[in-house]
Amino acid sequence: MTSSLRSVGQRRAKVPRSVSAAILVLGLPLGLIAHAIWLQVRGHAREHIPTNVAWTDETIAEASRGEALHGMLLARRCDHCHGAEGFSPNAYTPNLAAIDKLATWKQLEDFRSHKRGSAVMEPVAAALTPRDLLDLATYYAMLPDYSDPQDNRSFPQRQPEYARAQVAARLISAGDGERGIPPCQACHGPVGYRPGAASLATQNSDYILGQLDAFGSGARANDINLVMRTIAHQLNEEERRALADYYGSGLGLLPPAATVGH
């Protein structure tokens, strides 16, 4: 990648300050502050810098210059897991169709730099050039997210029980102020999509659950400023499952207020 992609690792001394800023923005209580600090200093065996991607104007401009045609050719290697139309037949594997290119590119960069662990994706990303990552992200962002009768996608999965859907809808629209949990839609959008953020509107349930569990345990640590690790740690098992089932069933395509009972 060009020199415009500045390493977050160059700003190690500023990490605690950025964590504090995120905590103030989210209005997290003392318990969550303590947990965020604990996550920041635990286990010196793990690199403290979560990602080498710094969202500067130059980085965003560079990450927006991918070529979809070349990305389409590269994506043929990805079809077995992620589906020919960007929708995986396996609920444990993420769907990539129509996801914002900046979000996909960041994850590929994190796999490539080993900031996000995966026995499958790390070697795949390492074999690609920085330009390849841009082109793949651009291609997948252009794919439609509506159903194709020719594919074998697992999305959407079965609708969750009403009570479980209510739990998810309230977390998405309102969060939980007592625990300092912000609404999911604050970052991911009211219908599961917001440019630059991971798209949840058409994501597989088991994949979402796996990522919430990984963030909650600290096994996945490529979230900037500890936001997802701190929030996921506060969610209990039932809440994580409720959110995963809600989005995985396609309810994320609707405003959460439409599914909240009165």
Phi and psi restraints in degrees (value plus and minus 20) as a CYANA .aco file:
   2 THR   PHI     -92.0   -52.0
   2 THR   PSI     151.2   191.2
   3 SER   PHI     -86.9   -46.9
   3 SER   PSI     -30.2     9.8
   4 SER   PHI     -90.5   -50.5
   4 SER   PSI     -36.9     3.1
   5 LEU   PHI    -106.3   -66.3
   5 LEU   PSI      71.3   111.3
   6 ARG   PHI     -97.0   -57.0
   6 ARG   PSI     122.8   162.8
   7 SER   PHI    -100.7   -60.7
   7 SER   PSI     109.2   149.2
   8 VAL   PHI     -82.8   -42.8
   8 VAL   PSI     -47.4    -7.4
   9 GLY   PHI     -81.4   -41.4
   9 GLY   PSI     -38.7     1.3
  10 GLN   PHI     -95.8   -55.8
  10 GLN   PSI     -27.3    12.7
  11 ARG   PHI    -140.9  -100.9
  11 ARG   PSI      20.7    60.7
  12 ARG   PHI     -75.3   -35.3
  12 ARG   PSI     -60.8   -20.8
  13 ALA   PHI     -85.9   -45.9
  13 ALA   PSI     -38.3     1.7
  14 LYS   PHI    -114.1   -74.1
  14 LYS   PSI     -24.3    15.7
  15 VAL   PHI     -80.7   -40.7
  15 VAL   PSI     -70.4   -30.4
  16 PRO   PHI     -76.5   -36.5
  16 PRO   PSI     -58.3   -18.3
  17 ARG   PHI     -84.9   -44.9
  17 ARG   PSI     -59.9   -19.9
  18 SER   PHI     -88.8   -48.8
  18 SER   PSI     -54.1   -14.1
  19 VAL   PHI     -83.6   -43.6
  19 VAL   PSI     -64.3   -24.3
  20 SER   PHI     -81.9   -41.9
  20 SER   PSI     -58.5   -18.5
  21 ALA   PHI     -83.9   -43.9
  21 ALA   PSI     -62.2   -22.2
  22 ALA   PHI     -83.7   -43.7
  22 ALA   PSI     -58.8   -18.8
  23 ILE   PHI     -83.2   -43.2
  23 ILE   PSI     -62.0   -22.0
  24 LEU   PHI     -86.0   -46.0
  24 LEU   PSI     -60.3   -20.3
  25 VAL   PHI     -83.5   -43.5
  25 VAL   PSI     -62.4   -22.4
  26 LEU   PHI    -100.8   -60.8
  26 LEU   PSI     -33.1     6.9
  27 GLY   PHI      46.6    86.6
  27 GLY   PSI      21.7    61.7
  28 LEU   PHI     -95.9   -55.9
  28 LEU   PSI     124.0   164.0
  29 PRO   PHI     -96.5   -56.5
  29 PRO   PSI     156.1   196.1
  30 LEU   PHI     -80.0   -40.0
  30 LEU   PSI     -56.9   -16.9
  31 GLY   PHI     -80.8   -40.8
  31 GLY   PSI     -61.8   -21.8
  32 LEU   PHI     -92.2   -52.2
  32 LEU   PSI     -54.0   -14.0
  33 ILE   PHI     -81.1   -41.1
  33 ILE   PSI     -65.1   -25.1
  34 ALA   PHI     -81.9   -41.9
  34 ALA   PSI     -60.6   -20.6
  35 HIS   PHI     -86.5   -46.5
  35 HIS   PSI     -60.0   -20.0
  36 ALA   PHI     -82.2   -42.2
  36 ALA   PSI     -61.2   -21.2
  37 ILE   PHI     -85.6   -45.6
  37 ILE   PSI     -60.2   -20.2
  38 TRP   PHI     -82.5   -42.5
  38 TRP   PSI     -62.5   -22.5
  39 LEU   PHI     -82.4   -42.4
  39 LEU   PSI     -54.8   -14.8
  40 GLN   PHI     -88.5   -48.5
  40 GLN   PSI     -55.7   -15.7
  41 VAL   PHI    -125.0   -85.0
  41 VAL   PSI     -26.8    13.2
  42 ARG   PHI     -90.7   -50.7
  42 ARG   PSI     130.9   170.9
  43 GLY   PHI      32.4    72.4
  43 GLY   PSI      67.1   107.1
  44 HIS   PHI     -87.4   -47.4
  44 HIS   PSI     -29.7    10.3
  45 ALA   PHI     -87.5   -47.5
  45 ALA   PSI     -45.4    -5.4
  46 ARG   PHI    -115.7   -75.7
  46 ARG   PSI     117.6   157.6
  47 GLU   PHI     -81.3   -41.3
  47 GLU   PSI     110.6   150.6
  48 HIS   PHI     -93.4   -53.4
  48 HIS   PSI     -50.0   -10.0
  49 ILE   PHI     -96.8   -56.8
  49 ILE   PSI      98.2   138.2
  50 PRO   PHI     -95.6   -55.6
  50 PRO   PSI     -42.6    -2.6
  51 THR   PHI    -178.0  -138.0
  51 THR   PSI     132.9   172.9
  52 ASN   PHI    -111.9   -71.9
  52 ASN   PSI     -20.1    19.9
  53 VAL   PHI    -108.5   -68.5
  53 VAL   PSI     104.1   144.1
  54 ALA   PHI    -134.5   -94.5
  54 ALA   PSI     104.5   144.5
  55 TRP   PHI    -101.2   -61.2
  55 TRP   PSI      59.6    99.6
  56 THR   PHI    -117.1   -77.1
  56 THR   PSI     147.8   187.8
  57 ASP   PHI     -79.8   -39.8
  57 ASP   PSI     -58.1   -18.1
  58 GLU   PHI     -86.7   -46.7
  58 GLU   PSI     -61.2   -21.2
  59 THR   PHI     -82.7   -42.7
  59 THR   PSI     -66.7   -26.7
  60 ILE   PHI     -82.3   -42.3
  60 ILE   PSI     -61.1   -21.1
  61 ALA   PHI     -84.3   -44.3
  61 ALA   PSI     -62.7   -22.7
  62 GLU   PHI     -86.2   -46.2
  62 GLU   PSI     -60.5   -20.5
  63 ALA   PHI     -92.5   -52.5
  63 ALA   PSI     -28.1    11.9
  64 SER   PHI    -119.5   -79.5
  64 SER   PSI     -11.6    28.4
  65 ARG   PHI    -128.2   -88.2
  65 ARG   PSI       6.3    46.3
  66 GLY   PHI     -93.2   -53.2
  66 GLY   PSI     141.1   181.1
  67 GLU   PHI    -132.0   -92.0
  67 GLU   PSI      93.1   133.1
  68 ALA   PHI     -83.9   -43.9
  68 ALA   PSI     -55.3   -15.3
  69 LEU   PHI     -82.8   -42.8
  69 LEU   PSI     -66.6   -26.6
  70 HIS   PHI     -85.8   -45.8
  70 HIS   PSI     -57.0   -17.0
  71 GLY   PHI     -81.7   -41.7
  71 GLY   PSI     -57.4   -17.4
  72 MET   PHI     -81.7   -41.7
  72 MET   PSI     -60.8   -20.8
  73 LEU   PHI     -87.1   -47.1
  73 LEU   PSI     -62.2   -22.2
  74 LEU   PHI     -84.7   -44.7
  74 LEU   PSI     -55.7   -15.7
  75 ALA   PHI     -86.6   -46.6
  75 ALA   PSI     -35.6     4.4
  76 ARG   PHI     -80.8   -40.8
  76 ARG   PSI     -46.3    -6.3
  77 ARG   PHI     -94.6   -54.6
  77 ARG   PSI     -38.2     1.8
  78 CYS   PHI    -117.0   -77.0
  78 CYS   PSI     -30.1     9.9
  79 ASP   PHI     -79.0   -39.0
  79 ASP   PSI     -56.0   -16.0
  80 HIS   PHI     -79.3   -39.3
  80 HIS   PSI     -59.3   -19.3
  81 CYS   PHI    -114.6   -74.6
  81 CYS   PSI     -63.4   -23.4
  82 HIS   PHI    -118.8   -78.8
  82 HIS   PSI     -20.9    19.1
  83 GLY   PHI      66.1   106.1
  83 GLY   PSI     126.8   166.8
  84 ALA   PHI     -84.5   -44.5
  84 ALA   PSI     -44.6    -4.6
  85 GLU   PHI    -127.6   -87.6
  85 GLU   PSI      -6.1    33.9
  86 GLY   PHI      63.7   103.7
  86 GLY   PSI     -12.3    27.7
  87 PHE   PHI    -138.3   -98.3
  87 PHE   PSI     101.1   141.1
  88 SER   PHI     -99.0   -59.0
  88 SER   PSI     125.1   165.1
  89 PRO   PHI     -96.7   -56.7
  89 PRO   PSI     -29.0    11.0
  90 ASN   PHI    -130.7   -90.7
  90 ASN   PSI     103.3   143.3
  91 ALA   PHI     -86.9   -46.9
  91 ALA   PSI     -34.2     5.8
  92 TYR   PHI    -105.3   -65.3
  92 TYR   PSI     -29.9    10.1
  93 THR   PHI    -125.7   -85.7
  93 THR   PSI     116.8   156.8
  94 PRO   PHI     -90.7   -50.7
  94 PRO   PSI     124.6   164.6
  95 ASN   PHI    -100.7   -60.7
  95 ASN   PSI     121.2   161.2
  96 LEU   PHI    -135.1   -95.1
  96 LEU   PSI     -33.2     6.8
  97 ALA   PHI     -82.9   -42.9
  97 ALA   PSI     113.7   153.7
  98 ALA   PHI      48.0    88.0
  98 ALA   PSI      -9.9    30.1
  99 ILE   PHI     -97.4   -57.4
  99 ILE   PSI     119.3   159.3
 100 ASP   PHI     -72.6   -32.6
 100 ASP   PSI     114.6   154.6
 101 LYS   PHI     -82.8   -42.8
 101 LYS   PSI     -52.7   -12.7
 102 LEU   PHI     -85.8   -45.8
 102 LEU   PSI     -59.0   -19.0
 103 ALA   PHI     -86.8   -46.8
 103 ALA   PSI     -65.7   -25.7
 104 THR   PHI     -85.1   -45.1
 104 THR   PSI     -63.5   -23.5
 105 TRP   PHI     -80.8   -40.8
 105 TRP   PSI     -61.8   -21.8
 106 LYS   PHI     -81.4   -41.4
 106 LYS   PSI     -62.7   -22.7
 107 GLN   PHI     -85.1   -45.1
 107 GLN   PSI     -61.4   -21.4
 108 LEU   PHI     -82.5   -42.5
 108 LEU   PSI     -60.9   -20.9
 109 GLU   PHI     -82.6   -42.6
 109 GLU   PSI     -59.9   -19.9
 110 ASP   PHI     -87.2   -47.2
 110 ASP   PSI     -58.3   -18.3
 111 PHE   PHI     -82.9   -42.9
 111 PHE   PSI     -62.9   -22.9
 112 ARG   PHI     -85.5   -45.5
 112 ARG   PSI     -54.7   -14.7
 113 SER   PHI    -114.6   -74.6
 113 SER   PSI     -14.2    25.8
 114 HIS   PHI      44.7    84.7
 114 HIS   PSI       4.0    44.0
 115 LYS   PHI    -102.5   -62.5
 115 LYS   PSI     -43.0    -3.0
 116 ARG   PHI    -139.7   -99.7
 116 ARG   PSI     102.7   142.7
 117 GLY   PHI    -105.1   -65.1
 117 GLY   PSI     119.7   159.7
 118 SER   PHI    -188.3  -148.3
 118 SER   PSI     103.1   143.1
 119 ALA   PHI     -82.3   -42.3
 119 ALA   PSI     -46.5    -6.5
 120 VAL   PHI    -108.9   -68.9
 120 VAL   PSI     -70.9   -30.9
 121 MET   PHI     -99.9   -59.9
 121 MET   PSI     -48.5    -8.5
 122 GLU   PHI     -80.7   -40.7
 122 GLU   PSI     -70.0   -30.0
 123 PRO   PHI     -87.7   -47.7
 123 PRO   PSI     -51.4   -11.4
 124 VAL   PHI     -83.9   -43.9
 124 VAL   PSI     -68.9   -28.9
 125 ALA   PHI     -87.0   -47.0
 125 ALA   PSI     -54.0   -14.0
 126 ALA   PHI     -85.1   -45.1
 126 ALA   PSI     -46.5    -6.5
 127 ALA   PHI    -102.6   -62.6
 127 ALA   PSI     -27.0    13.0
 128 LEU   PHI    -119.7   -79.7
 128 LEU   PSI     130.8   170.8
 129 THR   PHI    -102.8   -62.8
 129 THR   PSI     141.9   181.9
 130 PRO   PHI     -74.4   -34.4
 130 PRO   PSI     -57.0   -17.0
 131 ARG   PHI     -86.7   -46.7
 131 ARG   PSI     -58.0   -18.0
 132 ASP   PHI     -78.9   -38.9
 132 ASP   PSI     -61.1   -21.1
 133 LEU   PHI     -82.6   -42.6
 133 LEU   PSI     -62.2   -22.2
 134 LEU   PHI     -82.4   -42.4
 134 LEU   PSI     -64.0   -24.0
 135 ASP   PHI     -88.0   -48.0
 135 ASP   PSI     -60.0   -20.0
 136 LEU   PHI     -83.1   -43.1
 136 LEU   PSI     -65.9   -25.9
 137 ALA   PHI     -81.4   -41.4
 137 ALA   PSI     -59.8   -19.8
 138 THR   PHI     -86.3   -46.3
 138 THR   PSI     -62.3   -22.3
 139 TYR   PHI     -82.6   -42.6
 139 TYR   PSI     -70.3   -30.3
 140 TYR   PHI     -84.3   -44.3
 140 TYR   PSI     -53.1   -13.1
 141 ALA   PHI     -84.3   -44.3
 141 ALA   PSI     -44.6    -4.6
 142 MET   PHI    -108.5   -68.5
 142 MET   PSI     -30.6     9.4
 143 LEU   PHI     -92.1   -52.1
 143 LEU   PSI     122.8   162.8
 144 PRO   PHI     -92.8   -52.8
 144 PRO   PSI     134.6   174.6
 145 ASP   PHI    -124.9   -84.9
 145 ASP   PSI     -14.0    26.0
 146 TYR   PHI    -106.2   -66.2
 146 TYR   PSI     139.7   179.7
 147 SER   PHI     -87.6   -47.6
 147 SER   PSI     121.3   161.3
 148 ASP   PHI    -135.8   -95.8
 148 ASP   PSI     103.5   143.5
 149 PRO   PHI     -83.4   -43.4
 149 PRO   PSI     -33.8     6.2
 150 GLN   PHI    -107.8   -67.8
 150 GLN   PSI     -34.0     6.0
 151 ASP   PHI    -116.4   -76.4
 151 ASP   PSI     156.4   196.4
 152 ASN   PHI    -146.2  -106.2
 152 ASN   PSI      21.1    61.1
 153 ARG   PHI     -81.0   -41.0
 153 ARG   PSI     130.5   170.5
 154 SER   PHI    -109.7   -69.7
 154 SER   PSI     -36.2     3.8
 155 PHE   PHI    -106.0   -66.0
 155 PHE   PSI     119.7   159.7
 156 PRO   PHI    -104.3   -64.3
 156 PRO   PSI     132.3   172.3
 157 GLN   PHI    -107.4   -67.4
 157 GLN   PSI    -196.1  -156.1
 158 ARG   PHI     -82.6   -42.6
 158 ARG   PSI     123.7   163.7
 159 GLN   PHI     -83.5   -43.5
 159 GLN   PSI     117.8   157.8
 160 PRO   PHI     -93.7   -53.7
 160 PRO   PSI     143.8   183.8
 161 GLU   PHI     -81.8   -41.8
 161 GLU   PSI     133.0   173.0
 162 TYR   PHI     -76.0   -36.0
 162 TYR   PSI     -67.0   -27.0
 163 ALA   PHI     -82.7   -42.7
 163 ALA   PSI     -59.1   -19.1
 164 ARG   PHI     -88.1   -48.1
 164 ARG   PSI     -57.8   -17.8
 165 ALA   PHI     -83.5   -43.5
 165 ALA   PSI     -55.9   -15.9
 166 GLN   PHI     -85.5   -45.5
 166 GLN   PSI     -61.3   -21.3
 167 VAL   PHI     -78.4   -38.4
 167 VAL   PSI     -67.2   -27.2
 168 ALA   PHI     -86.1   -46.1
 168 ALA   PSI     -65.3   -25.3
 169 ALA   PHI     -80.2   -40.2
 169 ALA   PSI     -58.5   -18.5
 170 ARG   PHI     -90.8   -50.8
 170 ARG   PSI     -57.7   -17.7
 171 LEU   PHI     -85.8   -45.8
 171 LEU   PSI     -56.9   -16.9
 172 ILE   PHI     -90.1   -50.1
 172 ILE   PSI     -62.7   -22.7
 173 SER   PHI    -108.9   -68.9
 173 SER   PSI     -51.4   -11.4
 174 ALA   PHI    -146.7  -106.7
 174 ALA   PSI     -38.1     1.9
 175 GLY   PHI      48.6    88.6
 175 GLY   PSI    -171.9  -131.9
 176 ASP   PHI    -162.4  -122.4
 176 ASP   PSI      79.2   119.2
 177 GLY   PHI     -82.2   -42.2
 177 GLY   PSI     -54.3   -14.3
 178 GLU   PHI     -84.0   -44.0
 178 GLU   PSI     -52.0   -12.0
 179 ARG   PHI    -120.2   -80.2
 179 ARG   PSI     -18.3    21.7
 180 GLY   PHI      52.8    92.8
 180 GLY   PSI       4.1    44.1
 181 ILE   PHI    -111.6   -71.6
 181 ILE   PSI      96.8   136.8
 182 PRO   PHI     -94.2   -54.2
 182 PRO   PSI     139.8   179.8
 183 PRO   PHI     -84.1   -44.1
 183 PRO   PSI     121.1   161.1
 184 CYS   PHI     -76.8   -36.8
 184 CYS   PSI     -54.7   -14.7
 185 GLN   PHI     -89.7   -49.7
 185 GLN   PSI     -33.9     6.1
 186 ALA   PHI     -81.7   -41.7
 186 ALA   PSI     -54.6   -14.6
 187 CYS   PHI    -125.8   -85.8
 187 CYS   PSI     -58.3   -18.3
 188 HIS   PHI    -116.7   -76.7
 188 HIS   PSI     -22.7    17.3
 189 GLY   PHI      70.2   110.2
 189 GLY   PSI     134.3   174.3
 190 PRO   PHI     -88.3   -48.3
 190 PRO   PSI     -39.8     0.2
 191 VAL   PHI    -142.3  -102.3
 191 VAL   PSI      15.9    55.9
 192 GLY   PHI      52.5    92.5
 192 GLY   PSI      -4.8    35.2
 193 TYR   PHI    -161.8  -121.8
 193 TYR   PSI     113.4   153.4
 194 ARG   PHI    -174.3  -134.3
 194 ARG   PSI     112.1   152.1
 195 PRO   PHI     -73.0   -33.0
 195 PRO   PSI     112.7   152.7
 196 GLY   PHI      69.6   109.6
 196 GLY   PSI     -36.1     3.9
 197 ALA   PHI    -124.9   -84.9
 197 ALA   PSI     137.0   177.0
 198 ALA   PHI     -82.3   -42.3
 198 ALA   PSI     107.7   147.7
 199 SER   PHI     -98.9   -58.9
 199 SER   PSI     112.9   152.9
 200 LEU   PHI    -133.8   -93.8
 200 LEU   PSI     -31.3     8.7
 201 ALA   PHI     -79.6   -39.6
 201 ALA   PSI     -55.8   -15.8
 202 THR   PHI    -146.3  -106.3
 202 THR   PSI      17.4    57.4
 203 GLN   PHI    -118.2   -78.2
 203 GLN   PSI     129.1   169.1
 204 ASN   PHI     -91.5   -51.5
 204 ASN   PSI     122.3   162.3
 205 SER   PHI     -84.5   -44.5
 205 SER   PSI     -67.3   -27.3
 206 ASP   PHI     -86.5   -46.5
 206 ASP   PSI     -51.0   -11.0
 207 TYR   PHI     -87.2   -47.2
 207 TYR   PSI     -65.5   -25.5
 208 ILE   PHI     -80.8   -40.8
 208 ILE   PSI     -64.6   -24.6
 209 LEU   PHI     -80.8   -40.8
 209 LEU   PSI     -63.6   -23.6
 210 GLY   PHI     -80.8   -40.8
 210 GLY   PSI     -58.4   -18.4
 211 GLN   PHI     -93.1   -53.1
 211 GLN   PSI     -57.9   -17.9
 212 LEU   PHI     -82.0   -42.0
 212 LEU   PSI     -62.7   -22.7
 213 ASP   PHI     -83.7   -43.7
 213 ASP   PSI     -61.2   -21.2
 214 ALA   PHI     -86.9   -46.9
 214 ALA   PSI     -62.1   -22.1
 215 PHE   PHI     -84.4   -44.4
 215 PHE   PSI     -63.6   -23.6
 216 GLY   PHI     -81.9   -41.9
 216 GLY   PSI     -55.2   -15.2
 217 SER   PHI    -108.0   -68.0
 217 SER   PSI     -32.2     7.8
 218 GLY   PHI      67.8   107.8
 218 GLY   PSI     -18.9    21.1
 219 ALA   PHI     -85.8   -45.8
 219 ALA   PSI     -52.6   -12.6
 220 ARG   PHI    -126.3   -86.3
 220 ARG   PSI     108.4   148.4
 221 ALA   PHI    -159.2  -119.2
 221 ALA   PSI      11.2    51.2
 222 ASN   PHI    -120.6   -80.6
 222 ASN   PSI       1.4    41.4
 223 ASP   PHI    -107.4   -67.4
 223 ASP   PSI     108.8   148.8
 224 ILE   PHI     -89.7   -49.7
 224 ILE   PSI     112.9   152.9
 225 ASN   PHI      46.0    86.0
 225 ASN   PSI       0.3    40.3
 226 LEU   PHI      45.5    85.5
 226 LEU   PSI      -4.4    35.6
 227 VAL   PHI     -81.0   -41.0
 227 VAL   PSI     -74.1   -34.1
 228 MET   PHI     -89.8   -49.8
 228 MET   PSI     -55.7   -15.7
 229 ARG   PHI     -84.0   -44.0
 229 ARG   PSI     -60.4   -20.4
 230 THR   PHI     -88.8   -48.8
 230 THR   PSI     -63.7   -23.7
 231 ILE   PHI     -88.9   -48.9
 231 ILE   PSI     -68.4   -28.4
 232 ALA   PHI     -82.3   -42.3
 232 ALA   PSI     -53.1   -13.1
 233 HIS   PHI     -83.6   -43.6
 233 HIS   PSI     -51.1   -11.1
 234 GLN   PHI     -98.7   -58.7
 234 GLN   PSI     -43.0    -3.0
 235 LEU   PHI     -97.4   -57.4
 235 LEU   PSI     117.4   157.4
 236 ASN   PHI    -104.5   -64.5
 236 ASN   PSI     155.0   195.0
 237 GLU   PHI     -80.4   -40.4
 237 GLU   PSI     -61.3   -21.3
 238 GLU   PHI     -85.5   -45.5
 238 GLU   PSI     -59.3   -19.3
 239 GLU   PHI     -87.6   -47.6
 239 GLU   PSI     -59.6   -19.6
 240 ARG   PHI     -83.3   -43.3
 240 ARG   PSI     -64.3   -24.3
 241 ARG   PHI     -84.2   -44.2
 241 ARG   PSI     -59.4   -19.4
 242 ALA   PHI     -82.7   -42.7
 242 ALA   PSI     -65.1   -25.1
 243 LEU   PHI     -84.3   -44.3
 243 LEU   PSI     -62.3   -22.3
 244 ALA   PHI     -82.9   -42.9
 244 ALA   PSI     -64.5   -24.5
 245 ASP   PHI     -88.0   -48.0
 245 ASP   PSI     -56.2   -16.2
 246 TYR   PHI     -82.3   -42.3
 246 TYR   PSI     -73.6   -33.6
 247 TYR   PHI     -88.8   -48.8
 247 TYR   PSI     -60.1   -20.1
 248 GLY   PHI     -85.8   -45.8
 248 GLY   PSI     -41.0    -1.0
 249 SER   PHI    -107.6   -67.6
 249 SER   PSI     -26.2    13.8
 250 GLY   PHI      75.3   115.3
 250 GLY   PSI     -21.4    18.6
 251 LEU   PHI     -86.3   -46.3
 251 LEU   PSI     -40.3    -0.3
 252 GLY   PHI     -85.8   -45.8
 252 GLY   PSI     -34.2     5.8
 253 LEU   PHI     -97.0   -57.0
 253 LEU   PSI     -29.5    10.5
 254 LEU   PHI    -127.8   -87.8
 254 LEU   PSI     130.3   170.3
 255 PRO   PHI     -78.4   -38.4
 255 PRO   PSI     114.8   154.8
 256 PRO   PHI     -77.6   -37.6
 256 PRO   PSI     -48.5    -8.5
 257 ALA   PHI     -81.1   -41.1
 257 ALA   PSI     -45.2    -5.2
 258 ALA   PHI     -91.6   -51.6
 258 ALA   PSI     -36.5     3.5
 259 THR   PHI    -135.2   -95.2
 259 THR   PSI     -16.3    23.7
 260 VAL   PHI    -109.3   -69.3
 260 VAL   PSI     106.1   146.1
 261 GLY   PHI     -94.7   -54.7
 261 GLY   PSI     138.2   178.2
